[in-house]
Amino acid sequence: MSDKNTGGPAFACAGFRDHDVSYAPQDGMTLRDYFAAKAMVIGYKYWTEIFYPLVDKDGDEHPFSTDHNGLLNHIAEDAYKLADAMLKAR
C-alpha cells in the first residue's frame, strides 16, 4: 500500500520491543480505513433508517429487508468513497 492512496498510517507507532531486543515497526490501520470507519456509522444510519427503512409507511417490506448483504456492501462502498473524498480534500 502506498501512502498516496491510503493516507498513510492512522495510528502509527515506533514499534514494540521484540524478544531479541530489536524494535518491530507497527503501522496500524490506514487513514483511509479510519475515515471509512467513521463514515460507515453515518452511512449505516442513513441507509437503514432514512433512505431504505426495512418497512415503509404502508407496512411493505423493502427489498433490502431480505438482502442484508446487498445493503451492507452498499454501505461499505459508500464509506470508502467518502473516505477517498476526504483524503483528496486533505
Secondary structure by P-SEA (a helix, b strand, c coil): cccccccccccccccccccccbbbbbbcccaaaaaaaaaaaaaaaaaccccccccccccccccccccaaaaaaaaaaaaaaaaaaaaaac
